[in-house]
């Protein structure tokens, strides 16, 4: 067939031209090469960012430096996005090189919170979970994480145990959780549980999530009753290496105390007391100046030696992080140093942590290694109260001397007080220790929906303590050597605790249309061992020889003691959780954990701790749409869960024995003590778990385009089978003062938690938030006949215990002798002598509690005529009735300011410092005591420390411990970007800050915040180390 070109040429050429035009258009559309860089607001490249040509599937991702290149239509639009940032649409017409800056999505960043064994979108959380970020924590200058959390979270009560350097605060989540067991929360660092505070530096921490309700904490079973604090440390991220360096330096001051008399005031009070006790006959009054006239020239205030104002505090942190698409790293180092405000106290700590992450195909491997080194010097116990015993006429104190002469007569209390204060000032109490820990986590994606994880972790914590109480020689005015205040001694102790944990979990996540399921099951094994040893010998030969053998070996002069202890406990558990939601609106979760603990006998070893929770995102409903913009979030939550507590002494279910010379053999006067084993504790094989059952109702709301947020929670917790050590008679075989652990009763906590916040962005940005916490605690039942149990650590002056566990009262209640003013009239004196025959004018009036019903109306109207413990009455407790936290932050251009306020209301404090000053006659108040010349005074007459007037068991010493405190205030300035670049930095911020600069309170002691060392001493100020006010200057530098 022959084809003639003439016939088809016009059509063929036309079609060919059309094809070439289309091809050219296509080539031109795909051939426009665009290069660019995607970076964050701080100028750093964002690796892995997605760049897609809008309306197509053509796209790419940025490299490790945030750079990309892509062919796109000349008039195309690129969609640039990355997780945690606001996506951007970029028009590329006429552009060949782009620079795209993505801004962080604040809402997106806050959507995910940590929960036990995983994470969850905040929108889908049904429990009471609160997150605190590193920026908030960094506003405090402290070595303690708990102190930084004070007032930040509703339902989390934080009270200072001491202002001593390196001290830890007492943290309680939703009230008292145990009367003698574990009250502190469980700490979990990067998935690894810790026994006690892990003592991380704040610079290591990225965020903290607190599980407050039992349903959230029940996944940790036996250790979740005190709540759970989940700590996520800083991790590396892909991109160029980032280096940050920050630090501060400041000084500290003691801001208050019980006023003391000077020399003139003391001598006036001395003569006043002498006249009161001896009438008008002053000849029998002994004055220290009569035998030692040179003391007339003294005016000693020993507090100037004991207290050290302008004590320095400093903190420096270095963080380096970065990585590639597959591998990331973060290394953090921190040094914290604090000189104490009381002599011989300081604290130095070094923390180092290195985290790595590796992801390749289906594998993810994470490692973490942490090191901590501590060196702490402790002031002698009771040094502040000892200072009240040192009279202003006595000689100036020189802590460097160990041969002393005070001029007092033989047996004079002045010699005793001199020896006591000098020994305390010279005492060396050094505690060195640390920890190294690590964990390895391996994840393997078995399928798209199924992931297997195994994690192993462990820690080794060690400590060594040396206490030297020096040899002193104290002479009286005749040059005769007097007995020391207490014997010299050297004390050495060492301890080592190791932990090991192995966890395995299987996680399943699946979407079925609008149904979402997340399930996991796991198995965990934990082992803890502790070895401790101490030895003490008395009567040093030479203060320069501070080893144990430096004490005398003469058995007629001194003796020694020693102790060695090995403790082991193990925990095994299986756990699981199922979470379901429909359309993200209807939320359900159920979990259970079965734990077995070696601390219990076989019969009670295992326990099951289930939980259930549900939530409803009402604001996602169609009927709610008209309200959006005014009410943006409305979520209702409900939970019910069970947790346990097994944190008490090991081997409480078994009798322990000890080796010693406790057996007598022989006859006819030849009896000898011989070596043998004796029982040292009474066993209770029936001891079992403490169990907490809690119900929680909550609501979350956001208003006005999420500017205003509000959260409220109501809860009710029933605690049953509380563990408590009860004294048993020696006939049981446990010896004197032996105790046995028993499940003795039930307790209830119920409360309300409120949190609200507001934020406003713009040229002037500001935000504020407030928290309100109220918990009502009550001992519901105490088993046995004794409904009142005095706690051994609840003593005020070393004699009178005042803290009790009593049915019907708050745990740790104060039970004290009631008083009714001072005897001021003869009629009062006559009536009072029926109860106290030796009473005199000016005495404190104790009330005889009415226990006898004389008229048969069922109401007691008369006392029994005897002053004893039966007359004690409830007088509050050291636990506040409610707490409020308030924070405000603002920034304008390069300036920023922030304030943190905290207040506690309704707690009582027993002012033990005031008791000591009264008993020793050095309190300035005693200038105005009740005397014949001042008969209307309400201050009882000073008749000596042993007289009833100044006993520590009365309500006379109880004060209102409510306070409002400005915890932190800071003013900062950030250098402009251009100026920061000139000095080769990415950013530089400098600031001035103050911590605790203002406290408003009626309390007359050192500090109204008296957390003590637990429930038994909360609210008892025994000359506790006070909190300081701090003033510092700092910087934050990024490269």
LUMBAVO-415509 format. One record per residue (C-alpha): x, y, z; residue in three letters. Coordinates in pm, whole numbers, plus 32768, in hexadecimal, padded with zeros to 4 digits. Each point is the difference from the previous one (the first is absolute). Example, Ala and Ser with C-alpha at 12.3 -4.5 7.8 and 13.67 -1.06 7.14 Angstrom:
BEGIN
84CE7E3E830Cala;808981587FBEser;
END
This chain:
BEGIN
800080008000unk;8081814A7FA3unk;7FB6812780E1unk;800081527F65unk;808A810980EDunk;7F3C810C7F59unk;7EB47F6F8081unk;805A7FD88171unk;8103810A8037unk;7F228116807Funk;7F527F248107unk;813A7F4B8067unk;80CB813B8026unk;7EEA809F80CAunk;7FE77EDA80F0unk;817A7FF68021unk;800C81708059unk;7EF37FD18107unk;80C27EDB8092unk;814580C5800Cunk;7F52812080ACunk;7F6C7F188105unk;814E7F588030unk;80AF814B801Dunk;7F02807480FDunk;802D7EC380C4unk;817980167FF4unk;7FFB816B8060unk;7F0C7FB48120unk;80DE7EED808Cunk;8147809D7FB1unk;7FFB812F80E7unk;81077FA88107unk;7FC780948157unk;81067FF88111unk;7FD0806D8165unk;80287FD68175unk;7EFB7FBA810Dunk;805A80828157unk;7F6480428154unk;7FD1815280A4unk;81587FE8809Funk;80A47FDF7EAAunk;80547E908019unk;7FBE7F1E7ED6unk;7EE67F048026unk;80617EA97F78unk;7EED7F1C7F81unk;7F0881177FB3unk;7F067FA97EF0unk;7FE380D07EBEunk;7EDF7FA67F1Aunk;7F8980AB7EC0unk;7E978057804Dunk;7F077F2B7F42unk;81017EF87FA6unk;80C17EE3809Dunk;8149809A7F92unk;80D78054812Aunk;813C7FD080CDunk;808E8028815Funk;811680DA808Aunk;81557F74804Aunk;80B98009814Aunk;804181767FD9unk;7E9C80557F9Bunk;805A80317E8Eunk;7F327F7F7EDBunk;7FD880187E87unk;7ED07FAA7F30unk;7F7C80247E9Funk;7EB180AE7FFFunk;7F1B80CB7F1Cunk;807081677FD3unk;7EBA80798096unk;7FE07EE98100unk;7FC5800C8177unk;80CD7F3280F7unk;7F6C7F7A8146unk;81137FF58107unk;7FBA7F428143unk;80A47F57812Aunk;7F787F61813Dunk;7FD781028114unk;8007812A7F10unk;7EF780C87F4Aunk;7FF57F9D7E8Funk;8042810C7EF8unk;7F8D802D7E95unk;811480AA7F32unk;7FC380967EA5unk;81367FBE7F2Aunk;7FA980D27ECFunk;813A80BA7F90unk;80CF7F628113unk;81207F0E7FE0unk;8087800D8164unk;7F1D7FF18133unk;8031802C8175unk;7ED87F8280CBunk;7FDF803A8176unk;7F0B7F1E80BAunk;7F6D806F814Aunk;7FC57F10811Eunk;7E987F92802Funk;7FCC803C8173unk;7EBA7F408004unk;80977ED97F46unk;812C7FF080E7unk;7F1D7FE0812Dunk;7F217EF47F6Cunk;80D47ED7806Aunk;803B7FAE816Funk;80B17EDC80A1unk;7F2E7EFB80AEunk;80737EBF80A1unk;80B37F2A7EFCunk;7FB680E17EDAunk;7F83814E7F82unk;7EA7807E7FACunk;7F65812B7F58unk;7F9280F58105unk;7EAB800C7F5Cunk;7FD67E8B8043unk;807A7FF88169unk;7EF07F8E80F1unk;80C9800D8142unk;8086812180D1unk;814E803C7F54unk;80BC814D8006unk;813C80637F46unk;810C80FB806Aunk;810D806A7F0Aunk;816E80518037unk;7FCC81777FD9unk;7F1F80068134unk;80F07F2D80CFunk;812980DD7FA7unk;7F6D812B80B4unk;806D7F6E8151unk;81637FFF8084unk;80047EB380B2unk;80A37EAC7FF4unk;7EB27F5D804Funk;7EF77FAE7EFFunk;7EE6800780FFunk;804A81678065unk;7FE880687E93unk;7EA57F607FEAunk;7F6C80BB8127unk;7EBC80AD7F9Eunk;80157F907E95unk;7F0A7EDD8005unk;7EAE7FF280ABunk;7FF47ED480E8unk;81787FEC802Eunk;806480818157unk;816E8057802Funk;808A80658153unk;816A80428052unk;809A7F0480EEunk;812580E78041unk;80B581297F6Funk;814C7F47801Eunk;80D07FEA7EC1unk;7F9D7ED37F32unk;7EC87FB280CAunk;7ED27F5F7F5Cunk;7E9D8081801Eunk;7EDF7F278071unk;7F147FC07EDCunk;7EA17F7E8037unk;7F0B7FC47EE7unk;7E9780168074unk;80467FFD8173unk;80997F0D80F8unk;80187EAC7F5Dunk;808E7F388121unk;802D80428173unk;81527F4F8010unk;80427F6D7EA7unk;804C80AF7EB8unk;7F7281607FE1unk;80E980757EF0unk;7F997FC57E95unk;80A67F057F1Cunk;810280997F16unk;80237F6B7EA5unk;812180857F2Cunk;7FEF7FA87E8Dunk;7F2E7ED0805Aunk;80DA7F858124unk;7F65800C8161unk;80DA808C8119unk;7FED7FC58174unk;7FF48165807Dunk;806881487F62unk;80EA7FBE7ED8unk;80AC814E8047unk;801580707E9Aunk;8071815C7FABunk;7EE980D07F6Dunk;80D6803A7ECBunk;7FE37E8A7FADunk;7E8580087FF4unk;7F3280437EC9unk;7EAA7FDB80A5unk;7F4A7F6D8129unk;7EAD7F557FF7unk;7F4F7FBD8149unk;7F027EE6801Eunk;7F1D80708119unk;7ED77F147FF8unk;80047E908058unk;7F837F957EA9unk;8133809C7F5Bunk;80F37F86810Cunk;7F737EA0802Aunk;80D47F857EDCunk;8120801A80FBunk;7F417F2680F7unk;809F7FE48155unk;80BF81447FE8unk;7EFA80E57F69unk;7F3F8060813Bunk;80C9813F802Eunk;7FD1806A7E96unk;81037FEC7EEEunk;80F381047F77unk;806E7FA97E9Funk;814280B17F9Eunk;806F80177E97unk;816A806B7FDBunk;808180CB7EDDunk;802C7F3D7EBFunk;80C3804F7EC5unk;7F5E80667EBBunk;806D7FF77E97unk;80B681347F88unk;814080BF8036unk;809D7FEC8155unk;7F6780F080FDunk;80BA80738135unk;7F6180B38125unk;80AE80878134unk;7F4F80A18124unk;804F80588165unk;7FC380E48125unk;80B0807E8136unk;7F59808F8132unk;7FFF80338177unk;7F147F8E8116unk;7F8080978143unk;7F3B7F928132unk;7ED980EB8013unk;7F6C7FC5815Bunk;80257F5C8153unk;7FA080158170unk;808D8149808Bunk;810A7FD18110unk;805D80E08123unk;814180C78004unk;80D7801D813Bunk;7F42811E80A4unk;7EAE7F657FB9unk;806C7EAF8084unk;8086808C8147unk;7EBF80C7802Dunk;7F347EC37FC9unk;80E97F4080E9unk;7FC280EE8122unk;7E9280077FA8unk;7FE97E858018unk;80CB7FFA8140unk;7F1580F680A2unk;7ED47F397F89unk;80857EBC8092unk;80998094813Funk;7F14811C8049unk;80A181438079unk;81307F48808Dunk;80FE80327EEBunk;81257F9C80D8unk;7FCF7E927FB4unk;8002803D7E89unk;813A7F867F58unk;808180CC7EDEunk;81107F887F15unk;80A781558014unk;804B7FD98173unk;81007EEF7FC7unk;806E806F7EA7unk;7FF7817C7FE7unk;80B87FF47EB1unk;7EC37F727F66unk;7F6A8159802Eunk;80B4805D7EBFunk;7F697EE77F31unk;7ED680217F1Bunk;800D7EBB7F41unk;7F0D7FA57EEFunk;80667EA17F9Dunk;7F1480097ED5unk;810280D67F4Cunk;80E27ECF8004unk;7EF27EFC7FBFunk;7F5680B97EE1unk;80B3805C7EBDunk;7F5081027F2Dunk;806280467E97unk;804C7E8D7FD2unk;80407FBD7E8Cunk;7F317F217F1Eunk;805B7FAA7E9Aunk;7F947F217EE3unk;80917FBD7EA4unk;7F7E7F1C7EEBunk;80827F977EACunk;7F2C7F467F00unk;80707F817EADunk;7F0B7F567F16unk;7FCD7FB27E93unk;7FF87EDE7F0Funk;7FA67F7B7EADunk;7EC37F677F77unk;805C7EB180A0unk;80D4805B812Cunk;7FCE810B810Aunk;80BB8058813Dunk;7FE780E2812Funk;810B80378109unk;7FBD80D18136unk;80EA8066811Aunk;7F9E80C98134unk;80B080848133unk;7F418084812Cunk;80A880988131unk;7F6080968134unk;80A48085813Aunk;7F217FDE812Eunk;7F7C812180D0unk;80547F378138unk;816E7FC2804Aunk;809B7EB97F89unk;7EF47FBC7EFAunk;80297FF87E88unk;7FA87F297ED4unk;80AA7FBA7EB4unk;7F767F237EEFunk;806B7F9C7EA1unk;7F0A7F5E7F0Eunk;80557F747EA9unk;7F0B7F567F13unk;802B7F7C7E9Eunk;7ED57F8E7F2Funk;80087F6A7EA5unk;7EF57F8F7F0Cunk;80247F2C7EC9unk;7EEB7FB27F05unk;802E7F287ECDunk;7EF37F4B7F43unk;7F357F478108unk;80FA802D811Bunk;801281128106unk;810D7FF6810Cunk;801E80FB811Cunk;810A8013810Bunk;802F80DB8131unk;8123801680F3unk;7FFB80DF8132unk;810A80558103unk;7FDD80C58142unk;810580638101unk;7FA480AD8147unk;80C18099811Eunk;7F3780848126unk;80638097814Dunk;7EF2800D810Aunk;7FDC80F3811Funk;7FE37F65815Aunk;7E9C7FA1805Dunk;7F4F810580D3unk;810B81097FD2unk;7F03811A7FE0unk;7F507FA48144unk;814E7FCD80B1unk;805081687FB0unk;7EDC806B80DFunk;80A97F5D812Cunk;813680D87FDCunk;7FDB813180DFunk;806C81577F81unk;80E4803B812Funk;80D07ECF7FA5unk;8149801F7F48unk;8011801D7E87unk;80017EB17F50unk;81387F8D7F49unk;7FBB7EB77F46unk;81737FC97FC4unk;80507FBC8170unk;7FE17EAE80AAunk;807A80718159unk;7EF780E1809Aunk;7FD180C7813Cunk;7EBC80B48044unk;802880758165unk;7ECB7F4F807Bunk;7FF77F4E814Eunk;80247E858023unk;7ED87F557F57unk;7F8881497F6Dunk;7F0C7FE87EDFunk;80CE810D7F56unk;81237F0C7FE1unk;7F167EF87F78unk;7F6D80F37F01unk;815980757F94unk;80737E9B7FC6unk;7EC17FAA7F46unk;800C81267F10unk;81757FDB7FBBunk;7FE37E8B7FC0unk;7EE280417F0Dunk;80C381137F52unk;81307F1D7FDEunk;7F437EC97F9Eunk;80527F7D7EA5unk;7EE97F457F55unk;80577FAC7E9Cunk;7F367F247F18unk;808D7F9E7EAEunk;7F487F2C7F06unk;7F727FDF7EA9unk;7F5A7F237F02unk;80387F747EA9unk;7EDA7F7E7F3Bunk;7FAB7F967EA3unk;7EF67F647F28unk;7FE27F647EA7unk;7EB87FF87F40unk;7FD07F3B7EBDunk;7EC680147F2Dunk;7FAC7F2C7ED1unk;7ED880457F1Bunk;7F767EA37FC6unk;7EF9808B7F15unk;7F5881487FB1unk;7F277FDB8138unk;80D37F2C80EAunk;813A806880BBunk;80DB7F3D80F1unk;80D080B18108unk;80FE7F8380FCunk;80AB80DF80FDunk;81097FBE8106unk;807A80FA80FDunk;80BE80148143unk;80A780E580F8unk;810B7FF48109unk;7FE380FD8118unk;811080248105unk;805380DC8127unk;8102802E8111unk;7FD280D68136unk;80FB80708106unk;7F9B80BD813Bunk;8109808680EAunk;7F9180868152unk;814580978085unk;80AF7FDC814Cunk;7FD3813780D6unk;8093806B814Dunk;7F2680F380C1unk;807580A08145unk;7F4080B68110unk;8068814480ABunk;80E67F3D80EAunk;80B87F5F7EDEunk;7F687EAB8043unk;7FB27F267ED2unk;7E897FC87FE4unk;7F3E7EE87F58unk;7FC0803A7E90unk;7EA680467F7Eunk;800D7EB47F4Aunk;810C7F057FB1unk;80E5802C7ED7unk;7FDB7EFA7EF2unk;80487F997E9Dunk;7EED7F657F2Aunk;802C7F587EAEunk;7EEF7F6F7F25unk;7FE37F827E9Eunk;7EDD7F887F2Eunk;7FC77F797EA6unk;7EB67FC17F53unk;7FD47F5A7EAEunk;7ECE7FDA7F2Aunk;7FB67F3B7EC7unk;7EC87FFE7F28unk;7FA07F417EC8unk;7EBF80547F47unk;7F637F6E7EC7unk;7ECA808A7F57unk;7F397FBC7EC7unk;7F3D81277F72unk;7EE67FEC7F02unk;7F6B81327F53unk;7EF07FE97EFAunk;7EFD80DD7F59unk;7EBE7F647F83unk;7F5C811C7F4Aunk;7FA280F48114unk;80547F058111unk;81598017809Dunk;80957EF580DFunk;8144800080C3unk;805A7ED480D4unk;81367F8D80AFunk;806A7EE680E5unk;81407FDF80C2unk;80D37F4880FBunk;80F4809D80F6unk;81037F8280F9unk;80AE80DC8100unk;81097FBB8106unk;808880E6810Funk;811D7FC480F2unk;808F80DD8110unk;81357FCB80D4unk;805780ED811Cunk;8104800A8111unk;805680F08117unk;80F68008811Funk;803080FC8114unk;81098028810Eunk;800780F6811Dunk;810480D280B6unk;80F880827F02unk;816C80148061unk;805781197F0Eunk;7F1D80D57F27unk;80F57FEC7EE0unk;7FD17E857FEEunk;7EAA7FC57F6Cunk;80027E8D7FABunk;7F467EFD80CEunk;813F7F8080A0unk;804F8161806Eunk;7F0D7FD58121unk;807C7F638140unk;801D7E878018unk;7FE68002817Aunk;7EBB7F4A8056unk;7FEE80BB8149unk;7FF7814F7F4Funk;7F287FD57ED0unk;7F457F067F2Funk;7F857FDB7EA1unk;7ED87F887F37unk;7FD77F6D7EA9unk;7EFA7F7B7F17unk;7FEE7F4E7EB5unk;7EC57FC97F33unk;7FAA7F5A7EB6unk;7EA3802C7F6Cunk;7F6D7F667EC6unk;7EA580227F69unk;7F727F9B7EB1unk;7ECD805A7F39unk;7F5E7F507EDBunk;7ED780767F39unk;7F277FC77ED1unk;7F3E81227F71unk;7F1A80617EE7unk;7F2D811C7F7Eunk;7EF6802D7EF4unk;7FA381587F79unk;7EE4803E7F0Funk;7F6981377F67unk;7EF780407EFAunk;8037812F7F20unk;80E1808D8111unk;7EC2805D80BCunk;7FAC7ED580DBunk;81287F8480C8unk;80297EC480CEunk;81257F6180B0unk;80287ECF80DEunk;813F7F7E809Eunk;80757F048101unk;81447F9E80A5unk;80507ECE80D3unk;812C802980E5unk;80B97F1280E1unk;80EB8083810Funk;81027F4A80D2unk;7FA780E28125unk;7ECB7F308048unk;7FC67E998063unk;7F8D7F077EF9unk;7E9280298060unk;7FFC81797FC7unk;811580257EFFunk;7F2C80497ECCunk;7F0F811B7FBEunk;7F3080747ED7unk;7FCC81737FB7unk;7EF9804D7EF7unk;7F82814C7F77unk;7EF980897F15unk;7FD781577F65unk;7F2280AC7F00unk;7FF081527F59unk;7F2180C87F15unk;807D81177F1Eunk;7EBA80BE8000unk;8093811A7F2Eunk;802C7F107EDAunk;7E8A7FC37FE6unk;7F41809C7EE0unk;7F0C80AE80EBunk;812680B480A2unk;808180AB7EC4unk;7F3F81488037unk;80C380308145unk;81597FD17F6Aunk;80D1813B8019unk;7F6180478150unk;801F7EA48096unk;81087F437F3Aunk;80367ED380E1unk;7F107F4B80E5unk;806E7EAC807Aunk;7F6A7F35811Dunk;80CE7EF180ABunk;7FB67EEF80FFunk;80ED7EFF8095unk;7FFF7EEE8105unk;813D7F4A8061unk;80BD7F388103unk;816B8020806Cunk;80D27F5C810Cunk;811B804F80EDunk;81127F0D8065unk;81038101806Dunk;80527FAA8167unk;811E7F4D80ADunk;807D7EC07F63unk;7FCE7EBB80BDunk;7ED8808580C9unk;7F597EB17FBFunk;81237F3D8099unk;80B58008814Cunk;816480847FEAunk;811F7F9780DFunk;8145809F806Cunk;81477F848092unk;806780828157unk;805B7FAE8166unk;7E9F7FCE807Bunk;80087EAE80AFunk;80667FBB8168unk;80A47EB3805Bunk;809E7F8A8143unk;7FA27FCB816Aunk;8066804E8162unk;806281637FB0unk;80C87FA97EC8unk;7EFD80767F08unk;808A80797EB2unk;7F6D80AC7ED0unk;80407F2D7ECEunk;7FD580347E8Cunk;7EC07F927F59unk;7EE3805F7F18unk;7ECE80B8807Dunk;7EBE806C7F5Cunk;800481747FB8unk;7EA780307F69unk;7EA57F728016unk;7F7A7F667EC0unk;7EA780297F68unk;7FCA7F027EEEunk;7EA780937FBBunk;807781587F95unk;7F6D805E7EABunk;7FE281177F05unk;7F828159804Aunk;7EF480387EFAunk;7F7881487F76unk;7EBA80157F3Dunk;7FC2814F7F5Aunk;7EE980987F30unk;8043813A7F33unk;7F1B80E97F3Dunk;8099810C7F24unk;7FB281077EFEunk;80E480B77F09unk;7F96813E7F4Funk;809681057F19unk;7F63814C7F9Eunk;802D811B7F06unk;80D57F4C7EFDunk;80BB7F3B810Bunk;807F813980AFunk;7F5E7FA8814Cunk;80147E9F8090unk;7F5B7F66812Funk;801D7EA880A3unk;7F4D7F798132unk;801A7EAF80ADunk;7F447F6A8125unk;807F7EC380A3unk;7FBA7F13811Eunk;81047F07807Bunk;7FC37EE980F8unk;81377F678095unk;7FDA7EB280B0unk;80EB7F1A80C1unk;80EF81198060unk;81527F8B807Cunk;8073807D8155unk;81127F9280F5unk;7F6B7FBB8157unk;80CC7FD3813Dunk;7FFE7EA1808Bunk;80657F938161unk;81607F6F8032unk;7F627EB5805Funk;7FBA7FC27E8Eunk;81747FD07FC6unk;804681417F42unk;80AA80BD8117unk;7FB5815B8087unk;7F5880FC7F17unk;7FC97EF17EFEunk;7EEF80347F01unk;7F377F267F19unk;7F6F806B7EB2unk;7E867FD57FFCunk;7EE5805B7F16unk;7F4D80DC80F9unk;7EF880D47F5Bunk;7F6180C97EEAunk;802A81667F85unk;7F4980E67F10unk;8075811D7F22unk;7F1380D47F35unk;803E81477F54unk;7FDA80F67EE7unk;8105807C7F09unk;7FDA81307F22unk;80E9808A7EF6unk;7FC981297F1Cunk;80D780B77F03unk;7FF6811B7F05unk;80F380657EEFunk;800C81287F12unk;80EE801C7EDAunk;807481397F4Eunk;8109810C801Eunk;7FBA7FEE8174unk;7FD07E918054unk;7F977F868154unk;7F767ECE80A8unk;7F857FA68158unk;7F8E7EC680AFunk;7F867FA2815Aunk;7FCC7EBE80C2unk;7F277FB1812Dunk;80267EC780D4unk;7F237F918120unk;801C7EA980A1unk;7F3A7F83812Cunk;80A47EE180B9unk;7F687F268110unk;80617EC580BAunk;7EC17F357FDCunk;80557ED280D3unk;81117F8680E8unk;7FF87E91805Dunk;802B7F898165unk;7FB980AA814Aunk;80F8811B7FD9unk;7F6181077F1Funk;811880FF803Dunk;81697FB97FA2unk;811081028042unk;810A800A7EF1unk;81657FCF807Aunk;808B811C7F2Eunk;7EF580FA806Cunk;80BF80978124unk;802B81778029unk;81088024810Dunk;80857E9D800Dunk;7F087FA28110unk;7E9780417FA5unk;7F6E7F527ECEunk;7EDF80BB7F65unk;7FBD7F5E7EABunk;7F007EE97FF9unk;7F437F0F7F26unk;7EA27FFE8090unk;7EB87F817F7Dunk;7F25811C7F88unk;811C80FE7FD8unk;80E980697EE9unk;813E7F2F7FE4unk;811A80A980BFunk;7F1580C580E0unk;808780D2811Eunk;7F7F7F888153unk;806B80FA8108unk;7FAC807B815Bunk;7EFF81197FECunk;804B814880B2unk;7F31812C8069unk;80E68126802Cunk;80CD80618130unk;7FA980138173unk;7FC581748039unk;7F1A8014812Dunk;7FEF7F638159unk;7EB47F617FA4unk;809A7F587ED3unk;81247F8B80D5unk;7F207F6C810Cunk;7F327F427EFFunk;812F7F877F3Funk;80AC7F788139unk;7EED7EFE8018unk;809C7F6A7EC7unk;816F8069802Eunk;8047803B8175unk;815380A27FBAunk;7F7381037F11unk;806A816D8024unk;7F9E814E7F70unk;806C80207E95unk;7FEE7E897FB9unk;7F707F717EC5unk;7EA57F708041unk;7FCE7E9B7F84unk;7E9C7F897FD3unk;7F7A7EC18096unk;7F3E7F5D7EE6unk;7E967FC68059unk;7FC77E89800Bunk;7F037FD6811Eunk;7E8780307FDBunk;7F88807E8152unk;7E9880537FA9unk;7FAF7ED37F27unk;7FAD80C17EC3unk;80FB7F3C7F33unk;80EC81297FDEunk;81477FFA80CAunk;8016813880D9unk;81207FB880F2unk;81687F907FEDunk;809C7EE580C4unk;80E680EA80C2unk;813F7F6E7F6Cunk;80DE808F7EEFunk;806B7EE87F16unk;7FF27F947E93unk;7E897FC9801Eunk;7FD8817A800Aunk;809880357EAAunk;7F2C80937EEAunk;801580127E87unk;80A881447F8Eunk;80207FDF7E88unk;81217F707F3Bunk;812C806A7F35unk;7F497FB47EBBunk;7F6981347F52unk;7E8980037FC6unk;803380817EA0unk;8115807D7F1Dunk;800D80FB7EE4unk;810480317EF0unk;8004812C7F18unk;80ED804A7EDEunk;801881217F0Dunk;80EA802B7ED7unk;801E81277F12unk;80E5806C7EE6unk;8026813A7F30unk;80FB800A7EE7unk;81427F80809Cunk;7F95801E816Cunk;7F507EF780D0unk;7F857FF08165unk;7F6D7EE580CDunk;7F7B7FC8815Eunk;7FA07EC880C2unk;7F2E8019813Cunk;7FA67EEA80F2unk;7F2280078131unk;7F8E7F028102unk;7EE1803D80F2unk;7F867F58813Dunk;81367F3C8065unk;807D801B8166unk;8168801B8075unk;80877FAE8159unk;811081028039unk;81137F30809Cunk;810081157FCEunk;7F2C80E080DBunk;7FE67EEC8104unk;817C7FDF800Aunk;802E81798021unk;7F01800F811Dunk;80907ED280B6unk;815D80967FF1unk;7F89815A8065unk;808E80AF7ECEunk;7EC480597F3Eunk;7FC781767FEBunk;7E8D7FC5804Aunk;805C7FAE8168unk;8048816F8040unk;7E8680218004unk;7FA97EC780C8unk;7EFD80008114unk;8093808F813Eunk;7F7680C0812Dunk;805E813D7F43unk;7F5E7F847EBFunk;7ED57F35807Funk;7F3180187EBFunk;81017F587F1Dunk;7F977EC67F48unk;81667F7C7FFCunk;802E7EF98113unk;81018047810Cunk;81577F687FCCunk;803B7F058118unk;81057F2B7F52unk;7FFC7F097EE4unk;7F777EDE80CEunk;7ED080B7807Eunk;7EAC7FBF7F60unk;7FEB815B7F66unk;80EA7FB27EE1unk;7FBB7E917FBCunk;7FE77FB37E8Dunk;7EB87F3E8011unk;7F0C8124801Aunk;7F3980C57F01unk;80B2813B8078unk;810F7FC07EFBunk;7F1A7FB87EDBunk;7FF581157EFEunk;7F50803C7EB6unk;80E97F7D7EF1unk;7F4580A17EDDunk;80D880C77F12unk;801780A37EAAunk;81537FEF7F5Aunk;809580987EC8unk;80C47ECE7F9Aunk;80A880897ECCunk;801581447F41unk;80E380447ED8unk;8049810C7F00unk;80B27F997EC2unk;8087809A7EC1unk;80497F457EBCunk;80FE80957F13unk;7F7B805C7EA6unk;80477EF87EFAunk;80F080DD7F3Eunk;80CD804E8134unk;80047E93806Aunk;80827F9F7EA9unk;811A80FC801Dunk;80827F528135unk;7FE17EAE7F53unk;7ED67F8280C7unk;7EA37F9A7FA1unk;7F6280A6812Funk;80618095814Dunk;7F1A80538123unk;806F809D8147unk;7F2580288131unk;7FE0806B816Aunk;7F327F2680E6unk;7F997FDA816Bunk;7F787ED080B5unk;7F318020813Funk;803D8178801Dunk;7EAE803980A5unk;7F377F3280F7unk;7EC1807F80A4unk;7FA87F3F813Dunk;7F9B8021816Dunk;80F77EF38067unk;810E808480ECunk;81077EF17FC7unk;81017FD87EEEunk;7F1F7F7B7EEEunk;7E8F7F987FF5unk;80447EF17EFCunk;80577EDD80E4unk;7FE37EBB7F41unk;80D87F4080F5unk;80847EA77FAAunk;7EAB7F667FD1unk;7EA07FF2808Aunk;80737FDD8169unk;80BF814A800Bunk;7F4380D27F03unk;7FB681528097unk;80F77FD68121unk;810E810C7FF4unk;811D7F7980D4unk;80F481027F8Bunk;7FE27F757EA0unk;80F2807D7EFCunk;7F41812D7F73unk;7FB8804F7E95unk;80D581147F6Cunk;7FBF812A7F25unk;80E07FF67ECDunk;8070810B7F0Cunk;80B37F9C7EC4unk;807480687EA6unk;7FFE7F0B7EE1unk;80277FC47E8Eunk;7F7C7F147EF1unk;80E37FD97ED2unk;7FBE7F387EC2unk;80E97FB47EDFunk;
END
